[in-house]
Amino acid sequence: MKNIFKMIFVIILFCCLFSLTGCIYKKSSEKLSIVATNFPCYDFARSIIKDSKSVNLKMLLKPGVESHDFEPTPQDIIDIKNSDIFIYVGGESDEWLEDILDDVDKKKTKVIKLLDLVDVSFEEYVEGMEEEYDDEKEYDEHVWTSLINTIKIIDKLKDEIIKIDSSNKIEYEKRASEYIDRLYKIDAEIRDIIDKSKRKEIIFGDRFPLLYFVKEYGLTYYAAFPGCSSETEASAKTISFLIDKVKDDKIPVVFHIELSSSKIAKTIANETGAKVLEFNSAHNISQEDFDDGKTYLDIMEDNVRVLKIALN
């Protein structure tokens, strides 16, 4: 009888172990799910995981879409709640996330907010800029426009990804290191251009989502609107101020940002003879550039070229 009980016990134990092993195998075979709200969040994660077959990466904001107009689909909300890592910026354009994040299981999903990874600044208004009267000051959310901020972000994202997928630690560390090396190289190019340039002033006939960029490199700027403005039409007073600035300071270039109509910049250029160029804040890219695999690094290298023209 004892032998029969022993046999039954062994069979039950074997079944339990088999079942447990099956669960472990299933878990280890599942792909890591990373969901990012916008292009910078997406591209920074992509730079670390590259073509890893153990990770599913999704960008919520569709290429070519203005981030301030984004509205999530029901599937987007499901993907956020089912993700292992959710990366978002945390500024004004992410206000739609407040209620959704309350329902996210933080024990299952690691939520990463870019504004928590670096020092942040409030949006500011400079002379001549259209003011939006609001009792509450907002943080400028475009922290990635400083390459030094991006270096910090990449390093911290890498650590969080490794915590969840430690089996690929060496590869993740290698890719993050290579990306950071390229960021330092571009940063050095920008500093060299500014050190040798005749002027330290830039003009934007557009919104100005580059506060962290100019703070990092000590540039003066004038623009039609602050970074998170939803306005597209500037007053005659603002346009007149920017025209006078370009003329008085002999500014050779008027910038507009990506995915912009560039209408204001062209108006200023027509009155001053200045050249109109795009300075990309990387908040999103076109569908064509996305399909071609364009990266944040590519965008910043393009910015280096136009900055050199503007400052000389």
TORTILUM-801082 format. One record per residue (C-alpha): residue number from 1; residue in three letters; x, y, z. Coordinates in steps of 0.25 Angstrom, whole numbers. Layout:
# residues N
+-----+------+-------+-------+-------+
! pos ! code !    c1 !    c2 !    c3 !
+-----+------+-------+-------+-------+
! NUM !  ala !     X !     Y !     Z !
...
+-----+------+-------+-------+-------+
***
This chain:
# residues 312
+-----+------+-------+-------+-------+
! pos ! code !    c1 !    c2 !    c3 !
+-----+------+-------+-------+-------+
!   1 !  met !     0 !     0 !     0 !
!   2 !  lys !    11 !     9 !     4 !
!   3 !  asn !    18 !     7 !   -10 !
!   4 !  ile !     5 !    10 !   -17 !
!   5 !  phe !     4 !    24 !    -9 !
!   6 !  lys !    18 !    26 !   -13 !
!   7 !  met !    16 !    24 !   -27 !
!   8 !  ile !     3 !    33 !   -27 !
!   9 !  phe !    12 !    44 !   -20 !
!  10 !  val !    23 !    43 !   -30 !
!  11 !  ile !    13 !    43 !   -42 !
!  12 !  ile !     6 !    56 !   -35 !
!  13 !  leu !    19 !    62 !   -33 !
!  14 !  phe !    24 !    60 !   -47 !
!  15 !  cys !    11 !    65 !   -53 !
!  16 !  cys !    13 !    78 !   -44 !
!  17 !  leu !    27 !    80 !   -49 !
!  18 !  phe !    23 !    78 !   -63 !
!  19 !  ser !    12 !    88 !   -62 !
!  20 !  leu !    21 !    98 !   -55 !
!  21 !  thr !    32 !    96 !   -65 !
!  22 !  gly !    22 !    98 !   -76 !
!  23 !  cys !    18 !   112 !   -69 !
!  24 !  ile !    32 !   116 !   -68 !
!  25 !  tyr !    35 !   113 !   -83 !
!  26 !  lys !    23 !   120 !   -87 !
!  27 !  lys !    27 !   132 !   -79 !
!  28 !  ser !    41 !   132 !   -84 !
!  29 !  ser !    37 !   131 !   -99 !
!  30 !  glu !    28 !   143 !   -98 !
!  31 !  lys !    33 !   155 !  -105 !
!  32 !  leu !    36 !   168 !   -97 !
!  33 !  ser !    25 !   178 !  -100 !
!  34 !  ile !    30 !   193 !  -100 !
!  35 !  val !    20 !   204 !  -104 !
!  36 !  ala !    24 !   218 !  -106 !
!  37 !  thr !    15 !   230 !  -108 !
!  38 !  asn !    24 !   239 !  -118 !
!  39 !  phe !    36 !   238 !  -127 !
!  40 !  pro !    47 !   241 !  -117 !
!  41 !  cys !    42 !   231 !  -107 !
!  42 !  tyr !    40 !   221 !  -118 !
!  43 !  asp !    54 !   224 !  -125 !
!  44 !  phe !    62 !   224 !  -112 !
!  45 !  ala !    56 !   210 !  -108 !
!  46 !  arg !    59 !   205 !  -123 !
!  47 !  ser !    73 !   210 !  -121 !
!  48 !  ile !    75 !   200 !  -110 !
!  49 !  ile !    67 !   188 !  -114 !
!  50 !  lys !    71 !   190 !  -129 !
!  51 !  asp !    65 !   177 !  -137 !
!  52 !  ser !    64 !   169 !  -124 !
!  53 !  lys !    54 !   158 !  -127 !
!  54 !  ser !    50 !   157 !  -113 !
!  55 !  val !    44 !   171 !  -112 !
!  56 !  asn !    31 !   177 !  -118 !
!  57 !  leu !    32 !   192 !  -120 !
!  58 !  lys !    20 !   201 !  -123 !
!  59 !  met !    19 !   216 !  -125 !
!  60 !  leu !     5 !   221 !  -122 !
!  61 !  leu !     6 !   235 !  -130 !
!  62 !  lys !     5 !   232 !  -144 !
!  63 !  pro !    16 !   238 !  -153 !
!  64 !  gly !    13 !   251 !  -159 !
!  65 !  val !     2 !   254 !  -148 !
!  66 !  glu !     3 !   266 !  -139 !
!  67 !  ser !     6 !   261 !  -125 !
!  68 !  his !    -4 !   271 !  -119 !
!  69 !  asp !   -15 !   266 !  -127 !
!  70 !  phe !   -13 !   251 !  -123 !
!  71 !  glu !   -25 !   243 !  -118 !
!  72 !  pro !   -23 !   229 !  -114 !
!  73 !  thr !   -31 !   217 !  -120 !
!  74 !  pro !   -37 !   206 !  -111 !
!  75 !  gln !   -26 !   197 !  -116 !
!  76 !  asp !   -15 !   207 !  -112 !
!  77 !  ile !   -21 !   207 !   -98 !
!  78 !  ile !   -21 !   192 !   -97 !
!  79 !  asp !    -6 !   192 !  -102 !
!  80 !  ile !    -2 !   202 !   -91 !
!  81 !  lys !    -9 !   193 !   -80 !
!  82 !  asn !    -2 !   180 !   -86 !
!  83 !  ser !    12 !   186 !   -88 !
!  84 !  asp !    24 !   182 !   -80 !
!  85 !  ile !    29 !   196 !   -81 !
!  86 !  phe !    22 !   209 !   -85 !
!  87 !  ile !    30 !   221 !   -88 !
!  88 !  tyr !    23 !   235 !   -89 !
!  89 !  val !    28 !   249 !   -88 !
!  90 !  gly !    18 !   255 !   -78 !
!  91 !  gly !    16 !   269 !   -83 !
!  92 !  glu !     3 !   276 !   -87 !
!  93 !  ser !     1 !   267 !  -100 !
!  94 !  asp !     1 !   255 !   -91 !
!  95 !  glu !   -11 !   260 !   -82 !
!  96 !  trp !   -20 !   249 !   -89 !
!  97 !  leu !   -12 !   239 !   -81 !
!  98 !  glu !   -16 !   243 !   -67 !
!  99 !  asp !   -28 !   234 !   -65 !
! 100 !  ile !   -22 !   223 !   -73 !
! 101 !  leu !   -10 !   222 !   -64 !
! 102 !  asp !   -18 !   221 !   -52 !
! 103 !  asp !   -23 !   208 !   -57 !
! 104 !  val !    -9 !   202 !   -61 !
! 105 !  asp !    -4 !   191 !   -52 !
! 106 !  lys !     9 !   197 !   -48 !
! 107 !  lys !    14 !   184 !   -43 !
! 108 !  lys !    12 !   178 !   -57 !
! 109 !  thr !    16 !   190 !   -65 !
! 110 !  lys !    28 !   199 !   -63 !
! 111 !  val !    24 !   213 !   -66 !
! 112 !  ile !    35 !   223 !   -70 !
! 113 !  lys !    33 !   238 !   -71 !
! 114 !  leu !    43 !   246 !   -78 !
! 115 !  leu !    41 !   258 !   -70 !
! 116 !  asp !    45 !   250 !   -58 !
! 117 !  leu !    58 !   246 !   -64 !
! 118 !  val !    65 !   260 !   -65 !
! 119 !  asp !    64 !   274 !   -60 !
! 120 !  val !    52 !   282 !   -66 !
! 121 !  ser !    49 !   296 !   -69 !
! 122 !  phe !    36 !   304 !   -70 !
! 123 !  glu !    32 !   309 !   -83 !
! 124 !  glu !    36 !   323 !   -85 !
! 125 !  tyr !    32 !   335 !   -93 !
! 126 !  val !    43 !   344 !   -99 !
! 127 !  glu !    41 !   358 !  -105 !
! 128 !  gly !    32 !   359 !  -117 !
! 129 !  met !    25 !   345 !  -115 !
! 130 !  glu !    10 !   343 !  -115 !
! 131 !  glu !     6 !   341 !  -101 !
! 132 !  glu !    -5 !   331 !   -97 !
! 133 !  tyr !   -11 !   335 !   -84 !
! 134 !  asp !   -12 !   323 !   -74 !
! 135 !  asp !   -11 !   324 !   -59 !
! 136 !  glu !    -4 !   311 !   -58 !
! 137 !  lys !    11 !   310 !   -63 !
! 138 !  glu !    14 !   298 !   -71 !
! 139 !  tyr !    27 !   290 !   -72 !
! 140 !  asp !    33 !   290 !   -86 !
! 141 !  glu !    32 !   276 !   -90 !
! 142 !  his !    43 !   275 !  -101 !
! 143 !  val !    54 !   271 !   -92 !
! 144 !  trp !    60 !   262 !  -103 !
! 145 !  thr !    64 !   274 !  -111 !
! 146 !  ser !    77 !   275 !  -102 !
! 147 !  leu !    86 !   264 !  -106 !
! 148 !  ile !    92 !   264 !   -92 !
! 149 !  asn !    78 !   261 !   -87 !
! 150 !  thr !    76 !   250 !   -97 !
! 151 !  ile !    89 !   244 !   -92 !
! 152 !  lys !    83 !   243 !   -78 !
! 153 !  ile !    70 !   237 !   -84 !
! 154 !  ile !    77 !   226 !   -92 !
! 155 !  asp !    85 !   222 !   -80 !
! 156 !  lys !    73 !   221 !   -71 !
! 157 !  leu !    64 !   214 !   -81 !
! 158 !  lys !    75 !   204 !   -84 !
! 159 !  asp !    75 !   201 !   -69 !
! 160 !  glu !    60 !   199 !   -68 !
! 161 !  ile !    60 !   190 !   -80 !
! 162 !  ile !    71 !   181 !   -75 !
! 163 !  lys !    63 !   180 !   -62 !
! 164 !  ile !    52 !   173 !   -69 !
! 165 !  asp !    61 !   166 !   -80 !
! 166 !  ser !    74 !   163 !   -74 !
! 167 !  ser !    77 !   151 !   -83 !
! 168 !  asn !    81 !   162 !   -94 !
! 169 !  lys !    88 !   171 !   -84 !
! 170 !  ile !   101 !   171 !   -92 !
! 171 !  glu !    95 !   175 !  -105 !
! 172 !  tyr !    86 !   186 !   -99 !
! 173 !  glu !    98 !   192 !   -92 !
! 174 !  lys !   107 !   191 !  -105 !
! 175 !  arg !    96 !   198 !  -113 !
! 176 !  ala !    93 !   209 !  -103 !
! 177 !  ser !   108 !   212 !  -102 !
! 178 !  glu !   109 !   213 !  -117 !
! 179 !  tyr !    97 !   222 !  -117 !
! 180 !  ile !   103 !   231 !  -106 !
! 181 !  asp !   116 !   232 !  -113 !
! 182 !  arg !   109 !   237 !  -125 !
! 183 !  leu !   102 !   247 !  -117 !
! 184 !  tyr !   114 !   252 !  -111 !
! 185 !  lys !   120 !   254 !  -125 !
! 186 !  ile !   109 !   262 !  -130 !
! 187 !  asp !   109 !   270 !  -117 !
! 188 !  ala !   124 !   274 !  -119 !
! 189 !  glu !   121 !   278 !  -134 !
! 190 !  ile !   110 !   287 !  -129 !
! 191 !  arg !   119 !   294 !  -118 !
! 192 !  asp !   130 !   295 !  -128 !
! 193 !  ile !   120 !   302 !  -138 !
! 194 !  ile !   115 !   312 !  -127 !
! 195 !  asp !   129 !   315 !  -122 !
! 196 !  lys !   134 !   319 !  -136 !
! 197 !  ser !   121 !   326 !  -141 !
! 198 !  lys !   119 !   341 !  -143 !
! 199 !  arg !   106 !   341 !  -136 !
! 200 !  lys !    98 !   334 !  -125 !
! 201 !  glu !    84 !   337 !  -129 !
! 202 !  ile !    73 !   329 !  -136 !
! 203 !  ile !    60 !   333 !  -141 !
! 204 !  phe !    48 !   324 !  -142 !
! 205 !  gly !    35 !   328 !  -150 !
! 206 !  asp !    28 !   317 !  -143 !
! 207 !  arg !    26 !   310 !  -130 !
! 208 !  phe !    39 !   308 !  -122 !
! 209 !  pro !    40 !   294 !  -116 !
! 210 !  leu !    55 !   296 !  -114 !
! 211 !  leu !    57 !   303 !  -101 !
! 212 !  tyr !    66 !   292 !   -95 !
! 213 !  phe !    74 !   292 !  -108 !
! 214 !  val !    77 !   307 !  -106 !
! 215 !  lys !    79 !   306 !   -91 !
! 216 !  glu !    89 !   295 !   -93 !
! 217 !  tyr !    97 !   303 !  -104 !
! 218 !  gly !    95 !   318 !   -99 !
! 219 !  leu !    88 !   323 !  -111 !
! 220 !  thr !    78 !   335 !  -111 !
! 221 !  tyr !    65 !   332 !  -119 !
! 222 !  tyr !    52 !   339 !  -123 !
! 223 !  ala !    40 !   332 !  -128 !
! 224 !  ala !    25 !   334 !  -131 !
! 225 !  phe !    20 !   324 !  -121 !
! 226 !  pro !    25 !   316 !  -109 !
! 227 !  gly !    27 !   301 !  -111 !
! 228 !  cys !    14 !   295 !  -107 !
! 229 !  ser !     5 !   306 !  -113 !
! 230 !  ser !    -6 !   301 !  -122 !
! 231 !  glu !    -7 !   314 !  -129 !
! 232 !  thr !    -3 !   315 !  -144 !
! 233 !  glu !    -6 !   329 !  -147 !
! 234 !  ala !     2 !   341 !  -142 !
! 235 !  ser !    -2 !   355 !  -140 !
! 236 !  ala !     3 !   366 !  -149 !
! 237 !  lys !    10 !   371 !  -137 !
! 238 !  thr !    18 !   358 !  -134 !
! 239 !  ile !    22 !   357 !  -149 !
! 240 !  ser !    26 !   371 !  -150 !
! 241 !  phe !    35 !   369 !  -138 !
! 242 !  leu !    42 !   357 !  -144 !
! 243 !  ile !    44 !   364 !  -157 !
! 244 !  asp !    50 !   376 !  -150 !
! 245 !  lys !    59 !   366 !  -142 !
! 246 !  val !    64 !   359 !  -155 !
! 247 !  lys !    67 !   373 !  -162 !
! 248 !  asp !    74 !   379 !  -150 !
! 249 !  asp !    82 !   367 !  -146 !
! 250 !  lys !    85 !   363 !  -160 !
! 251 !  ile !    80 !   349 !  -158 !
! 252 !  pro !    82 !   340 !  -171 !
! 253 !  val !    72 !   329 !  -167 !
! 254 !  val !    58 !   328 !  -162 !
! 255 !  phe !    54 !   315 !  -157 !
! 256 !  his !    41 !   307 !  -156 !
! 257 !  ile !    40 !   293 !  -150 !
! 258 !  glu !    36 !   280 !  -156 !
! 259 !  leu !    22 !   277 !  -160 !
! 260 !  ser !    19 !   292 !  -161 !
! 261 !  ser !    13 !   300 !  -172 !
! 262 !  ser !    25 !   310 !  -171 !
! 263 !  lys !    15 !   321 !  -174 !
! 264 !  ile !    20 !   331 !  -164 !
! 265 !  ala !    35 !   328 !  -167 !
! 266 !  lys !    32 !   330 !  -182 !
! 267 !  thr !    25 !   343 !  -179 !
! 268 !  ile !    37 !   348 !  -171 !
! 269 !  ala !    47 !   343 !  -181 !
! 270 !  asn !    39 !   351 !  -192 !
! 271 !  glu !    41 !   364 !  -185 !
! 272 !  thr !    55 !   362 !  -181 !
! 273 !  gly !    62 !   353 !  -192 !
! 274 !  ala !    66 !   343 !  -181 !
! 275 !  lys !    66 !   328 !  -185 !
! 276 !  val !    55 !   319 !  -179 !
! 277 !  leu !    61 !   306 !  -174 !
! 278 !  glu !    55 !   295 !  -165 !
! 279 !  phe !    60 !   292 !  -151 !
! 280 !  asn !    55 !   279 !  -146 !
! 281 !  ser !    51 !   277 !  -132 !
! 282 !  ala !    49 !   262 !  -134 !
! 283 !  his !    35 !   262 !  -127 !
! 284 !  asn !    30 !   254 !  -140 !
! 285 !  ile !    35 !   250 !  -154 !
! 286 !  ser !    28 !   248 !  -167 !
! 287 !  gln !    23 !   235 !  -171 !
! 288 !  glu !    33 !   235 !  -182 !
! 289 !  asp !    45 !   237 !  -173 !
! 290 !  phe !    39 !   227 !  -163 !
! 291 !  asp !    38 !   216 !  -174 !
! 292 !  asp !    53 !   220 !  -178 !
! 293 !  gly !    57 !   217 !  -163 !
! 294 !  lys !    61 !   232 !  -160 !
! 295 !  thr !    66 !   233 !  -146 !
! 296 !  tyr !    67 !   244 !  -135 !
! 297 !  leu !    82 !   244 !  -138 !
! 298 !  asp !    80 !   246 !  -153 !
! 299 !  ile !    71 !   258 !  -150 !
! 300 !  met !    81 !   264 !  -140 !
! 301 !  glu !    92 !   263 !  -151 !
! 302 !  asp !    83 !   270 !  -161 !
! 303 !  asn !    81 !   281 !  -150 !
! 304 !  val !    96 !   283 !  -149 !
! 305 !  arg !    97 !   286 !  -164 !
! 306 !  val !    85 !   297 !  -164 !
! 307 !  leu !    90 !   303 !  -150 !
! 308 !  lys !   104 !   305 !  -157 !
! 309 !  ile !    97 !   313 !  -168 !
! 310 !  ala !    89 !   321 !  -158 !
! 311 !  leu !   100 !   325 !  -149 !
! 312 !  asn !   110 !   329 !  -160 !
+-----+------+-------+-------+-------+
***
